[in-house]
């Protein structure tokens, strides 16, 4: 036993030394990542800080890391806009319904096109890829939407963008990597193609699908161009289009506001309004990231390896 203990002791002695080297390496890596994280978060922190600062602090460039004052004039200006709640409801509708339509069309289309036995698959794929490089132009597109009676219709921000070609190609590439034996075993048990898709394929594709869902949700949340292009009724503008209008015409609109005491008694600076608009437009959709972070990281990795 003594010989065994002596023989084992040389093997266990270097362990603390190796563990110390590993901790030092981890400390260096964590320090570098912390510096990079701070460099990434600092601009966002500065944006939030400026949105809550006073006009004096902003004009004198006193807003850096530590708050010097607190003022809600910029947010009061945005929230006292009569159309803000309507625009928010429009954006929530476009994000919810639009993302659902996006995922339905993308998943079903990608699943069908991932099958090599699908007749005319190459022709359909060629037509899909063609749309990535060419389009019919703005005027024909507008006339098409007009012929479909989608002017001043919220569906104009949903149906024309029902599928993103790039996202569909990612789904197709991922579906091709799934083992064919899973689908065959499900069909032997009596499942049809729709049941195979929704009970077998989708559950094992959740990381990739969650990532695509997040991409689509961000796209729909940031929708403003179709609102400006096809909405002549100002009450149907999405929130991003309304915020853009506030930024563009804030001096004229500000002079017309007579109901907000906080806005009347403060000297609202353009930078304050810009930063408040950034916070209002990005904060709600940013709240989705913590809930989808696990799937998001895994889905990006899967797409990079198997796509």
ChimeraX attribute file (.defattr): number of C-alpha atoms within 10 A of each C-alpha:
attribute: neighborCount
match mode: 1-to-1
recipient: residues
	/A:1	6
	/A:2	7
	/A:3	8
	/A:4	8
	/A:5	9
	/A:6	10
	/A:7	11
	/A:8	11
	/A:9	11
	/A:10	10
	/A:11	9
	/A:12	9
	/A:13	10
	/A:14	11
	/A:15	11
	/A:16	10
	/A:17	10
	/A:18	11
	/A:19	11
	/A:20	12
	/A:21	12
	/A:22	12
	/A:23	12
	/A:24	12
	/A:25	12
	/A:26	12
	/A:27	12
	/A:28	12
	/A:29	12
	/A:30	12
	/A:31	12
	/A:32	12
	/A:33	12
	/A:34	12
	/A:35	12
	/A:36	12
	/A:37	11
	/A:38	12
	/A:39	11
	/A:40	11
	/A:41	12
	/A:42	14
	/A:43	12
	/A:44	14
	/A:45	14
	/A:46	16
	/A:47	21
	/A:48	17
	/A:49	23
	/A:50	28
	/A:51	27
	/A:52	23
	/A:53	21
	/A:54	25
	/A:55	23
	/A:56	15
	/A:57	16
	/A:58	22
	/A:59	13
	/A:60	8
	/A:61	10
	/A:62	16
	/A:63	20
	/A:64	16
	/A:65	10
	/A:66	9
	/A:67	15
	/A:68	15
	/A:69	16
	/A:70	14
	/A:71	17
	/A:72	17
	/A:73	27
	/A:74	28
	/A:75	20
	/A:76	16
	/A:77	21
	/A:78	21
	/A:79	14
	/A:80	15
	/A:81	17
	/A:82	11
	/A:83	17
	/A:84	18
	/A:85	15
	/A:86	17
	/A:87	21
	/A:88	19
	/A:89	15
	/A:90	21
	/A:91	26
	/A:92	16
	/A:93	19
	/A:94	23
	/A:95	23
	/A:96	15
	/A:97	17
	/A:98	26
	/A:99	26
	/A:100	17
	/A:101	18
	/A:102	23
	/A:103	22
	/A:104	14
	/A:105	16
	/A:106	23
	/A:107	24
	/A:108	17
	/A:109	16
	/A:110	21
	/A:111	21
	/A:112	16
	/A:113	24
	/A:114	19
	/A:115	13
	/A:116	11
	/A:117	9
	/A:118	11
	/A:119	10
	/A:120	11
	/A:121	15
	/A:122	12
	/A:123	10
	/A:124	13
	/A:125	13
	/A:126	11
	/A:127	11
	/A:128	16
	/A:129	14
	/A:130	12
	/A:131	12
	/A:132	11
	/A:133	7
	/A:134	8
	/A:135	10
	/A:136	8
	/A:137	8
	/A:138	10
	/A:139	9
	/A:140	11
	/A:141	13
	/A:142	16
	/A:143	12
	/A:144	12
	/A:145	17
	/A:146	14
	/A:147	10
	/A:148	10
	/A:149	11
	/A:150	18
	/A:151	20
	/A:152	18
	/A:153	16
	/A:154	21
	/A:155	15
	/A:156	21
	/A:157	26
	/A:158	23
	/A:159	15
	/A:160	12
	/A:161	18
	/A:162	18
	/A:163	21
	/A:164	19
	/A:165	17
	/A:166	12
	/A:167	20
	/A:168	23
	/A:169	20
	/A:170	19
	/A:171	25
	/A:172	22
	/A:173	17
	/A:174	21
	/A:175	24
	/A:176	17
	/A:177	11
	/A:178	13
	/A:179	10
	/A:180	10
	/A:181	9
	/A:182	12
	/A:183	19
	/A:184	13
	/A:185	12
	/A:186	16
	/A:187	14
	/A:188	9
	/A:189	9
	/A:190	11
	/A:191	16
	/A:192	12
	/A:193	14
	/A:194	11
	/A:195	14
	/A:196	18
	/A:197	17
	/A:198	12
	/A:199	13
	/A:200	15
	/A:201	19
	/A:202	16
	/A:203	11
	/A:204	11
	/A:205	16
	/A:206	16
	/A:207	23
	/A:208	23
	/A:209	23
	/A:210	21
	/A:211	22
	/A:212	25
	/A:213	20
	/A:214	19
	/A:215	16
	/A:216	24
	/A:217	23
	/A:218	17
	/A:219	16
	/A:220	23
	/A:221	26
	/A:222	19
	/A:223	21
	/A:224	20
	/A:225	14
	/A:226	19
	/A:227	25
	/A:228	19
	/A:229	14
	/A:230	20
	/A:231	20
	/A:232	13
	/A:233	12
	/A:234	15
	/A:235	16
	/A:236	23
	/A:237	30
	/A:238	32
	/A:239	26
	/A:240	23
	/A:241	21
	/A:242	24
	/A:243	25
	/A:244	15
	/A:245	13
	/A:246	20
	/A:247	17
	/A:248	12
	/A:249	11
	/A:250	18
	/A:251	13
	/A:252	10
	/A:253	14
	/A:254	16
	/A:255	10
	/A:256	9
	/A:257	15
	/A:258	10
	/A:259	10
	/A:260	15
	/A:261	11
	/A:262	15
	/A:263	21
	/A:264	15
	/A:265	9
	/A:266	14
	/A:267	13
	/A:268	22
	/A:269	17
	/A:270	17
	/A:271	17
	/A:272	26
	/A:273	24
	/A:274	18
	/A:275	21
	/A:276	25
	/A:277	21
	/A:278	17
	/A:279	17
	/A:280	17
	/A:281	17
	/A:282	13
	/A:283	10
	/A:284	11
	/A:285	15
	/A:286	11
	/A:287	10
	/A:288	13
	/A:289	13
	/A:290	9
	/A:291	9
	/A:292	15
	/A:293	15
	/A:294	13
	/A:295	18
	/A:296	23
	/A:297	14
	/A:298	15
	/A:299	20
	/A:300	16
	/A:301	14
	/A:302	15
	/A:303	16
	/A:304	9
	/A:305	9
	/A:306	12
	/A:307	16
